[in-house]
């Protein structure tokens, strides 16, 4: 009798303990700390190779990069001629020690999109074969991952044009320096397009490429015109990006930066905005164009293109 009574008492205690764990409704109840942790998005470690679309859905779904021209960070930040860009910097995330990698323009654009300057030290034009990047580039990596990309060049006279005009500079269109893009005319024409196409593509999350690289024309990028002109262009264009379905329904990122500074001062503005960007945040970590490339690769599980981006610090402090 004593053994049976002890067994019955133990059974009652076990039932009580299980009821406490299930909250009385049969469902396990997590502690407040565990509930908070599970409600936060988890950060996945960078992976080599390509990410599947299902994995990518947990990370960045769209990246839009706008590259302006030839202005140091000190000439933009706090400048009353650039109220809109300054307002974005204060509202979202800013890299306060973000550096271009060299001079002049073209090698910086190549660094952002291929992880190397390829030994190019001038603003050469691609025709003729002496000014090309034959190594890997971000377009190839994006294609292999099953994602989409486009280069939008404002005032480019026709898709894939390698002819300079008074408003369009080929040196600001890095994808025309990649034979993997230009060797197939139909592929190039579908991916390297005029900026007039952007508004239509922005209409839905599926029509907007996963990766969009925007080069404003030589006036709107502040190269030939004033800071105020370039800031006015941003103030007219950026709201349509931030209010688009891809940015209101998905985890998307807008990046605004400059190709290079002036002379020995090569620190430039780099602002992250949109739902994937941290708010009211700045980072003093020394970043560069290679860091931007590496951050996109890491978010999408893409292998680094070169040793330059492989060893560049990630800009995750500016993300949320």
Secondary structure, 3 states (H helix, E strand, C coil): CHHHHHHHHHHHHHHHHHHHHHCCCCCCCCCHHHHHHHHCCCCCCCCCCCCCHHHHCCCCCEEEEEEECCCCHHHCCCCHHHHHHHHHHHHCEEECCEECCCCCHHHHHHHHHHCCCCCCCCCCCCCCCCCCCCCCCHHHHHHHCCCCEEEEECCCCCCCCCCCCCCCCHHHCHHHHCHHHHCCHHHHHHHEEEHHHHHHHCCCCCCCCCEEEEECCCCCCCCCCCHHHHHHHHHHHHHHHHCCHHHHHCCEEEEEEECCCECCECEECEEEECCCECCCEEECCCEEHHHHHHHHHHHHCCCCCCHHHHCCCCCHHHEC
